[in-house]
Amino acid sequence: MGELYLMPATRTAGAVDTAAVPDIAGAAAAAMRAEGLKPYAWENGGGHTYAPHRHAYHKVLYCTRGSIRFDLPDEGQSVTLVAGDRLDLEPGTAHAAFVGPDGVACLEAPR
């Protein structure tokens, strides 16, 4: 039997339907709370960067405004989120982040 490979990062495009939901942050927070998560909000201006780092927990993140790109150096991949998108990042996954030109607002929670 083959070995199961877990993707270190999973992007769910349009996890919150921005065309149908006027309050993206409220809908994302409700979805997170329904999973038993305790989300917190953060935001950055355009061009802000985060150096590569890892977390010991599963990270769940919704982009509620703007855009952000996560680079996964160990996988040689990038994942870009826009408002309404969700990112699930497995524990121990190296990632750097680059905020888009118009800034970003996110909700995040550890699992």
N, CA, C and O atoms as a GROMACS GRO file, in nm:
protein
  444
    1MET      N    1   0.084  -0.117   0.000
    1MET     CA    2   0.000   0.000   0.000
    1MET      C    3   0.089   0.124   0.000
    1MET      O    4   0.189   0.128   0.072
    2GLY      N    5   0.054   0.225  -0.080
    2GLY     CA    6   0.134   0.346  -0.092
    2GLY      C    7   0.125   0.434   0.030
    2GLY      O    8   0.034   0.423   0.112
    3GLU      N    9   0.222   0.521   0.041
    3GLU     CA   10   0.227   0.615   0.152
    3GLU      C   11   0.132   0.732   0.125
    3GLU      O   12   0.125   0.781   0.013
    4LEU      N   13   0.060   0.774   0.225
    4LEU     CA   14  -0.032   0.886   0.212
    4LEU      C   15   0.047   1.016   0.224
    4LEU      O   16   0.121   1.034   0.321
    5TYR      N   17   0.032   1.104   0.128
    5TYR     CA   18   0.101   1.233   0.131
    5TYR      C   19   0.000   1.342   0.161
    5TYR      O   20  -0.096   1.360   0.086
    6LEU      N   21   0.021   1.415   0.267
    6LEU     CA   22  -0.066   1.528   0.301
    6LEU      C   23  -0.010   1.654   0.238
    6LEU      O   24   0.109   1.683   0.253
    7MET      N   25  -0.092   1.727   0.170
    7MET     CA   26  -0.050   1.856   0.114
    7MET      C   27  -0.022   1.950   0.231
    7MET      O   28  -0.104   1.960   0.322
    8PRO      N   29   0.092   2.019   0.229
    8PRO     CA   30   0.124   2.107   0.342
    8PRO      C   31   0.038   2.233   0.346
    8PRO      O   32   0.022   2.294   0.452
    9ALA      N   33  -0.017   2.272   0.231
    9ALA     CA   34  -0.103   2.390   0.226
    9ALA      C   35  -0.218   2.363   0.131
    9ALA      O   36  -0.198   2.317   0.019
   10THR      N   37  -0.339   2.393   0.177
   10THR     CA   38  -0.457   2.375   0.094
   10THR      C   39  -0.530   2.508   0.085
   10THR      O   40  -0.572   2.564   0.187
   11ARG      N   41  -0.546   2.559  -0.036
   11ARG     CA   42  -0.621   2.682  -0.060
   11ARG      C   43  -0.761   2.644  -0.105
   11ARG      O   44  -0.779   2.563  -0.196
   12THR      N   45  -0.861   2.703  -0.038
   12THR     CA   46  -1.000   2.685  -0.079
   12THR      C   47  -1.046   2.820  -0.135
   12THR      O   48  -1.081   2.911  -0.060
   13ALA      N   49  -1.046   2.830  -0.267
   13ALA     CA   50  -1.087   2.955  -0.332
   13ALA      C   51  -1.236   2.977  -0.308
   13ALA      O   52  -1.316   2.885  -0.322
   14GLY      N   53  -1.271   3.100  -0.274
   14GLY     CA   54  -1.412   3.134  -0.256
   14GLY      C   55  -1.480   3.059  -0.143
   14GLY      O   56  -1.599   3.030  -0.152
   15ALA      N   57  -1.407   3.028  -0.038
   15ALA     CA   58  -1.468   2.961   0.078
   15ALA      C   59  -1.583   3.045   0.133
   15ALA      O   60  -1.680   2.991   0.186
   16VAL      N   61  -1.570   3.176   0.120
   16VAL     CA   62  -1.681   3.267   0.150
   16VAL      C   63  -1.716   3.333   0.016
   16VAL      O   64  -1.630   3.395  -0.047
   17ASP      N   65  -1.840   3.320  -0.026
   17ASP     CA   66  -1.885   3.376  -0.153
   17ASP      C   67  -1.900   3.527  -0.139
   17ASP      O   68  -2.000   3.577  -0.088
   18THR      N   69  -1.798   3.600  -0.186
   18THR     CA   70  -1.795   3.745  -0.168
   18THR      C   71  -1.906   3.817  -0.245
   18THR      O   72  -1.941   3.930  -0.211
   19ALA      N   73  -1.962   3.753  -0.347
   19ALA     CA   74  -2.071   3.815  -0.422
   19ALA      C   75  -2.203   3.806  -0.346
   19ALA      O   76  -2.291   3.890  -0.363
   20ALA      N   77  -2.216   3.703  -0.263
   20ALA     CA   78  -2.342   3.679  -0.193
   20ALA      C   79  -2.342   3.727  -0.049
   20ALA      O   80  -2.448   3.748   0.011
   21VAL      N   81  -2.222   3.745   0.008
   21VAL     CA   82  -2.211   3.777   0.151
   21VAL      C   83  -2.147   3.916   0.166
   21VAL      O   84  -2.030   3.934   0.132
   22PRO      N   85  -2.222   4.013   0.217
   22PRO     CA   86  -2.164   4.147   0.232
   22PRO      C   87  -2.059   4.156   0.344
   22PRO      O   88  -1.968   4.238   0.337
   23ASP      N   89  -2.072   4.072   0.446
   23ASP     CA   90  -1.979   4.076   0.560
   23ASP      C   91  -1.888   3.952   0.554
   23ASP      O   92  -1.916   3.851   0.618
   24ILE      N   93  -1.781   3.962   0.477
   24ILE     CA   94  -1.691   3.849   0.457
   24ILE      C   95  -1.629   3.806   0.590
   24ILE      O   96  -1.623   3.687   0.621
   25ALA      N   97  -1.582   3.904   0.668
   25ALA     CA   98  -1.519   3.872   0.796
   25ALA      C   99  -1.618   3.802   0.890
   25ALA      O  100  -1.581   3.706   0.958
   26GLY      N  101  -1.741   3.850   0.894
   26GLY     CA  102  -1.842   3.788   0.981
   26GLY      C  103  -1.872   3.645   0.939
   26GLY      O  104  -1.885   3.557   1.024
   27ALA      N  105  -1.884   3.621   0.808
   27ALA     CA  106  -1.911   3.487   0.758
   27ALA      C  107  -1.793   3.393   0.785
   27ALA      O  108  -1.813   3.278   0.823
   28ALA      N  109  -1.671   3.443   0.765
   28ALA     CA  110  -1.552   3.360   0.790
   28ALA      C  111  -1.541   3.328   0.939
   28ALA      O  112  -1.511   3.214   0.975
   29ALA      N  113  -1.566   3.427   1.024
   29ALA     CA  114  -1.559   3.403   1.169
   29ALA      C  115  -1.662   3.300   1.212
   29ALA      O  116  -1.633   3.214   1.295
   30ALA      N  117  -1.782   3.308   1.157
   30ALA     CA  118  -1.888   3.211   1.191
   30ALA      C  119  -1.847   3.071   1.147
   30ALA      O  120  -1.868   2.974   1.220
   31ALA      N  121  -1.789   3.059   1.028
   31ALA     CA  122  -1.745   2.928   0.978
   31ALA      C  123  -1.636   2.871   1.068
   31ALA      O  124  -1.635   2.752   1.098
   32MET      N  125  -1.545   2.956   1.111
   32MET     CA  126  -1.436   2.910   1.198
   32MET      C  127  -1.489   2.867   1.334
   32MET      O  128  -1.449   2.763   1.387
   33ARG      N  129  -1.579   2.946   1.390
   33ARG     CA  130  -1.638   2.911   1.520
   33ARG      C  131  -1.718   2.780   1.511
   33ARG      O  132  -1.720   2.702   1.606
   34ALA      N  133  -1.782   2.757   1.397
   34ALA     CA  134  -1.857   2.632   1.377
   34ALA      C  135  -1.764   2.511   1.378
   34ALA      O  136  -1.808   2.399   1.406
   35GLU      N  137  -1.637   2.532   1.348
   35GLU     CA  138  -1.536   2.425   1.353
   35GLU      C  139  -1.470   2.416   1.491
   35GLU      O  140  -1.378   2.336   1.512
   36GLY      N  141  -1.517   2.499   1.584
   36GLY     CA  142  -1.458   2.498   1.718
   36GLY      C  143  -1.332   2.581   1.729
   36GLY      O  144  -1.258   2.569   1.827
   37LEU      N  145  -1.306   2.667   1.630
   37LEU     CA  146  -1.186   2.752   1.630
   37LEU      C  147  -1.217   2.886   1.696
   37LEU      O  148  -1.332   2.928   1.704
   38LYS      N  149  -1.112   2.951   1.742
   38LYS     CA  150  -1.125   3.084   1.803
   38LYS      C  151  -1.043   3.183   1.720
   38LYS      O  152  -0.925   3.205   1.747
   39PRO      N  153  -1.108   3.242   1.618
   39PRO     CA  154  -1.034   3.330   1.527
   39PRO      C  155  -0.998   3.464   1.588
   39PRO      O  156  -1.066   3.516   1.677
   40TYR      N  157  -0.888   3.519   1.538
   40TYR     CA  158  -0.850   3.656   1.570
   40TYR      C  159  -0.817   3.726   1.440
   40TYR      O  160  -0.776   3.664   1.342
   41ALA      N  161  -0.835   3.857   1.439
   41ALA     CA  162  -0.816   3.938   1.318
   41ALA      C  163  -0.681   4.006   1.320
   41ALA      O  164  -0.630   4.043   1.426
   42TRP      N  165  -0.623   4.024   1.202
   42TRP     CA  166  -0.503   4.103   1.185
   42TRP      C  167  -0.501   4.161   1.044
   42TRP      O  168  -0.569   4.111   0.954
   43GLU      N  169  -0.425   4.266   1.026
   43GLU     CA  170  -0.414   4.328   0.894
   43GLU      C  171  -0.279   4.396   0.879
   43GLU      O  172  -0.214   4.430   0.978
   44ASN      N  173  -0.238   4.414   0.754
   44ASN     CA  174  -0.113   4.480   0.721
   44ASN      C  175  -0.133   4.566   0.597
   44ASN      O  176  -0.220   4.539   0.514
   45GLY      N  177  -0.051   4.670   0.586
   45GLY     CA  178  -0.051   4.754   0.467
   45GLY      C  179   0.020   4.685   0.352
   45GLY      O  180   0.090   4.586   0.370
   46GLY      N  181   0.001   4.740   0.234
   46GLY     CA  182   0.060   4.684   0.114
   46GLY      C  183   0.212   4.673   0.123
   46GLY      O  184   0.279   4.762   0.174
   47GLY      N  185   0.264   4.562   0.073
   47GLY     CA  186   0.408   4.540   0.069
   47GLY      C  187   0.469   4.481   0.194
   47GLY      O  188   0.588   4.451   0.196
   48HIS      N  189   0.391   4.463   0.299
   48HIS     CA  190   0.445   4.405   0.423
   48HIS      C  191   0.488   4.262   0.396
   48HIS      O  192   0.423   4.189   0.321
   49THR      N  193   0.599   4.220   0.459
   49THR     CA  194   0.647   4.083   0.440
   49THR      C  195   0.671   4.014   0.573
   49THR      O  196   0.699   4.078   0.674
   50TYR      N  197   0.660   3.883   0.570
   50TYR     CA  198   0.693   3.797   0.685
   50TYR      C  199   0.801   3.701   0.640
   50TYR      O  200   0.785   3.631   0.539
   51ALA      N  201   0.911   3.696   0.712
   51ALA     CA  202   1.021   3.605   0.679
   51ALA      C  203   0.976   3.460   0.696
   51ALA      O  204   0.880   3.433   0.767
   52PRO      N  205   1.045   3.367   0.631
   52PRO     CA  206   1.008   3.225   0.646
   52PRO      C  207   1.009   3.182   0.793
   52PRO      O  208   1.099   3.215   0.869
   53HIS      N  209   0.905   3.108   0.829
   53HIS     CA  210   0.892   3.058   0.966
   53HIS      C  211   0.799   2.937   0.965
   53HIS      O  212   0.740   2.904   0.862
   54ARG      N  213   0.786   2.871   1.079
   54ARG     CA  214   0.700   2.752   1.094
   54ARG      C  215   0.617   2.766   1.221
   54ARG      O  216   0.653   2.839   1.314
   55HIS      N  217   0.505   2.695   1.224
   55HIS     CA  218   0.423   2.687   1.344
   55HIS      C  219   0.408   2.541   1.383
   55HIS      O  220   0.409   2.453   1.297
   56ALA      N  221   0.394   2.515   1.511
   56ALA     CA  222   0.376   2.378   1.560
   56ALA      C  223   0.230   2.333   1.549
   56ALA      O  224   0.198   2.218   1.580
   57TYR      N  225   0.142   2.422   1.506
   57TYR     CA  226   0.000   2.393   1.498
   57TYR      C  227  -0.050   2.404   1.354
   57TYR      O  228   0.017   2.460   1.268
   58HIS      N  229  -0.168   2.349   1.330
   58HIS     CA  230  -0.237   2.362   1.202
   58HIS      C  231  -0.296   2.503   1.198
   58HIS      O  232  -0.373   2.542   1.285
   59LYS      N  233  -0.258   2.580   1.098
   59LYS     CA  234  -0.302   2.718   1.084
   59LYS      C  235  -0.420   2.724   0.987
   59LYS      O  236  -0.414   2.671   0.876
   60VAL      N  237  -0.528   2.790   1.030
   60VAL     CA  238  -0.644   2.814   0.944
   60VAL      C  239  -0.655   2.964   0.926
   60VAL      O  240  -0.659   3.038   1.025
   61LEU      N  241  -0.660   3.010   0.801
   61LEU     CA  242  -0.659   3.153   0.774
   61LEU      C  243  -0.759   3.185   0.662
   61LEU      O  244  -0.762   3.118   0.559
   62TYR      N  245  -0.839   3.288   0.684
   62TYR     CA  246  -0.927   3.342   0.580
   62TYR      C  247  -0.877   3.481   0.544
   62TYR      O  248  -0.849   3.561   0.633
   63CYS      N  249  -0.866   3.510   0.416
   63CYS     CA  250  -0.839   3.645   0.369
   63CYS      C  251  -0.974   3.714   0.358
   63CYS      O  252  -1.063   3.666   0.287
   64THR      N  253  -0.991   3.826   0.429
   64THR     CA  254  -1.121   3.894   0.428
   64THR      C  255  -1.119   4.024   0.347
   64THR      O  256  -1.224   4.079   0.315
   65ARG      N  257  -0.999   4.073   0.316
   65ARG     CA  258  -0.985   4.194   0.233
   65ARG      C  259  -0.846   4.195   0.173
   65ARG      O  260  -0.750   4.154   0.239
   66GLY      N  261  -0.834   4.240   0.050
   66GLY     CA  262  -0.702   4.254  -0.014
   66GLY      C  263  -0.648   4.120  -0.062
   66GLY      O  264  -0.723   4.033  -0.105
   67SER      N  265  -0.515   4.106  -0.053
   67SER     CA  266  -0.451   3.983  -0.100
   67SER      C  267  -0.321   3.958  -0.025
   67SER      O  268  -0.260   4.050   0.030
   68ILE      N  269  -0.280   3.830  -0.024
   68ILE     CA  270  -0.155   3.790   0.039
   68ILE      C  271  -0.106   3.663  -0.031
   68ILE      O  272  -0.184   3.575  -0.066
   69ARG      N  273   0.026   3.657  -0.050
   69ARG     CA  274   0.087   3.539  -0.111
   69ARG      C  275   0.171   3.468  -0.006
   69ARG      O  276   0.252   3.530   0.063
   70PHE      N  277   0.152   3.338   0.004
   70PHE     CA  278   0.234   3.255   0.092
   70PHE      C  279   0.329   3.174   0.006
   70PHE      O  280   0.285   3.101  -0.083
   71ASP      N  281   0.459   3.187   0.032
   71ASP     CA  282   0.559   3.106  -0.036
   71ASP      C  283   0.596   2.990   0.055
   71ASP      O  284   0.617   3.008   0.175
   72LEU      N  285   0.602   2.871  -0.004
   72LEU     CA  286   0.636   2.748   0.068
   72LEU      C  287   0.771   2.701   0.014
   72LEU      O  288   0.776   2.623  -0.081
   73PRO      N  289   0.881   2.747   0.075
   73PRO     CA  290   1.013   2.720   0.018
   73PRO      C  291   1.049   2.572   0.009
   73PRO      O  292   1.117   2.531  -0.086
   74ASP      N  293   1.005   2.491   0.104
   74ASP     CA  294   1.039   2.348   0.099
   74ASP      C  295   0.968   2.276  -0.015
   74ASP      O  296   1.016   2.173  -0.064
   75GLU      N  297   0.854   2.329  -0.059
   75GLU     CA  298   0.777   2.267  -0.167
   75GLU      C  299   0.801   2.336  -0.300
   75GLU      O  300   0.762   2.284  -0.405
   76GLY      N  301   0.864   2.455  -0.298
   76GLY     CA  302   0.882   2.530  -0.422
   76GLY      C  303   0.751   2.579  -0.480
   76GLY      O  304   0.737   2.589  -0.601
   77GLN      N  305   0.654   2.610  -0.392
   77GLN     CA  306   0.522   2.653  -0.435
   77GLN      C  307   0.484   2.786  -0.372
   77GLN      O  308   0.541   2.827  -0.270
   78SER      N  309   0.388   2.852  -0.434
   78SER     CA  310   0.328   2.973  -0.379
   78SER      C  311   0.177   2.959  -0.383
   78SER      O  312   0.122   2.894  -0.472
   79VAL      N  313   0.111   3.019  -0.285
   79VAL     CA  314  -0.034   3.018  -0.276
   79VAL      C  315  -0.078   3.162  -0.254
   79VAL      O  316  -0.037   3.226  -0.157
   80THR      N  317  -0.161   3.214  -0.344
   80THR     CA  318  -0.211   3.351  -0.331
   80THR      C  319  -0.357   3.347  -0.290
   80THR      O  320  -0.439   3.276  -0.348
   81LEU      N  321  -0.389   3.426  -0.187
   81LEU     CA  322  -0.525   3.437  -0.138
   81LEU      C  323  -0.580   3.576  -0.167
   81LEU      O  324  -0.508   3.676  -0.158
   82VAL      N  325  -0.707   3.581  -0.202
   82VAL     CA  326  -0.781   3.706  -0.214
   82VAL      C  327  -0.903   3.695  -0.124
   82VAL      O  328  -0.931   3.588  -0.070
   83ALA      N  329  -0.974   3.804  -0.108
   83ALA     CA  330  -1.089   3.806  -0.017
   83ALA      C  331  -1.184   3.690  -0.044
   83ALA      O  332  -1.225   3.666  -0.158
   84GLY      N  333  -1.217   3.617   0.064
   84GLY     CA  334  -1.305   3.503   0.057
   84GLY      C  335  -1.234   3.369   0.054
   84GLY      O  336  -1.296   3.266   0.075
   85ASP      N  337  -1.102   3.369   0.028
   85ASP     CA  338  -1.025   3.245   0.022
   85ASP      C  339  -0.981   3.200   0.160
   85ASP      O  340  -0.965   3.280   0.252
   86ARG      N  341  -0.961   3.068   0.171
   86ARG     CA  342  -0.916   3.006   0.296
   86ARG      C  343  -0.786   2.931   0.270
   86ARG      O  344  -0.765   2.875   0.163
   87LEU      N  345  -0.698   2.933   0.370
   87LEU     CA  346  -0.574   2.856   0.366
   87LEU      C  347  -0.567   2.769   0.489
   87LEU      O  348  -0.585   2.816   0.602
   88ASP      N  349  -0.540   2.639   0.468
   88ASP     CA  350  -0.510   2.547   0.577
   88ASP      C  351  -0.364   2.508   0.561
   88ASP      O  352  -0.323   2.460   0.456
   89LEU      N  353  -0.286   2.531   0.665
   89LEU     CA  354  -0.143   2.507   0.661
   89LEU      C  355  -0.108   2.404   0.768
   89LEU      O  356  -0.131   2.427   0.886
   90GLU      N  357  -0.052   2.292   0.724
   90GLU     CA  358  -0.017   2.184   0.816
   90GLU      C  359   0.093   2.226   0.914
   90GLU      O  360   0.175   2.311   0.880
   91PRO      N  361   0.095   2.169   1.034
   91PRO     CA  362   0.199   2.202   1.132
   91PRO      C  363   0.338   2.176   1.074
   91PRO      O  364   0.360   2.079   1.002
   92GLY      N  365   0.431   2.265   1.107
   92GLY     CA  366   0.570   2.249   1.066
   92GLY      C  367   0.602   2.292   0.924
   92GLY      O  368   0.716   2.279   0.881
   93THR      N  369   0.502   2.343   0.850
   93THR     CA  370   0.526   2.384   0.712
   93THR      C  371   0.594   2.521   0.709
   93THR      O  372   0.541   2.619   0.761
   94ALA      N  373   0.712   2.526   0.647
   94ALA     CA  374   0.782   2.654   0.632
   94ALA      C  375   0.703   2.742   0.536
   94ALA      O  376   0.658   2.697   0.431
   95HIS      N  377   0.685   2.868   0.574
   95HIS     CA  378   0.613   2.962   0.488
   95HIS      C  379   0.659   3.104   0.514
   95HIS      O  380   0.690   3.142   0.626
   96ALA      N  381   0.662   3.182   0.407
   96ALA     CA  382   0.685   3.326   0.413
   96ALA      C  383   0.560   3.390   0.356
   96ALA      O  384   0.484   3.324   0.285
   97ALA      N  385   0.536   3.517   0.386
   97ALA     CA  386   0.416   3.582   0.335
   97ALA      C  387   0.448   3.721   0.283
   97ALA      O  388   0.534   3.792   0.335
   98PHE      N  389   0.375   3.759   0.177
   98PHE     CA  390   0.395   3.887   0.110
   98PHE      C  391   0.258   3.949   0.084
   98PHE      O  392   0.179   3.896   0.007
   99VAL      N  393   0.231   4.062   0.150
   99VAL     CA  394   0.103   4.130   0.138
   99VAL      C  395   0.096   4.202   0.004
   99VAL      O  396   0.192   4.265  -0.040
  100GLY      N  397  -0.020   4.192  -0.061
  100GLY     CA  398  -0.042   4.258  -0.190
  100GLY      C  399  -0.039   4.410  -0.178
  100GLY      O  400  -0.036   4.464  -0.068
  101PRO      N  401  -0.040   4.479  -0.292
  101PRO     CA  402  -0.024   4.625  -0.294
  101PRO      C  403  -0.133   4.702  -0.222
  101PRO      O  404  -0.109   4.814  -0.177
  102ASP      N  405  -0.253   4.646  -0.212
  102ASP     CA  406  -0.364   4.714  -0.146
  102ASP      C  407  -0.382   4.676  -0.001
  102ASP      O  408  -0.482   4.714   0.061
  103GLY      N  409  -0.287   4.600   0.055
  103GLY     CA  410  -0.296   4.557   0.193
  103GLY      C  411  -0.378   4.428   0.205
  103GLY      O  412  -0.425   4.373   0.106
  104VAL      N  413  -0.394   4.383   0.331
  104VAL     CA  414  -0.468   4.261   0.356
  104VAL      C  415  -0.530   4.266   0.494
  104VAL      O  416  -0.475   4.327   0.585
  105ALA      N  417  -0.644   4.200   0.510
  105ALA     CA  418  -0.704   4.175   0.641
  105ALA      C  419  -0.735   4.027   0.644
  105ALA      O  420  -0.784   3.970   0.545
  106CYS      N  421  -0.706   3.964   0.757
  106CYS     CA  422  -0.726   3.819   0.769
  106CYS      C  423  -0.787   3.783   0.903
  106CYS      O  424  -0.778   3.858   1.000
  107LEU      N  425  -0.849   3.667   0.906
  107LEU     CA  426  -0.888   3.601   1.030
  107LEU      C  427  -0.805   3.474   1.036
  107LEU      O  428  -0.789   3.404   0.936
  108GLU      N  429  -0.753   3.445   1.154
  108GLU     CA  430  -0.665   3.330   1.169
  108GLU      C  431  -0.695   3.258   1.299
  108GLU      O  432  -0.740   3.319   1.396
  109ALA      N  433  -0.670   3.127   1.300
  109ALA     CA  434  -0.687   3.049   1.423
  109ALA      C  435  -0.600   2.924   1.415
  109ALA      O  436  -0.582   2.866   1.308
  110PRO      N  437  -0.545   2.883   1.530
  110PRO     CA  438  -0.477   2.753   1.534
  110PRO      C  439  -0.579   2.642   1.551
  110PRO      O  440  -0.683   2.661   1.613
  111ARG      N  441  -0.548   2.526   1.495
  111ARG     CA  442  -0.634   2.409   1.515
  111ARG      C  443  -0.562   2.314   1.606
  111ARG      O  444  -0.614   2.207   1.638
   0.00000   0.00000   0.00000
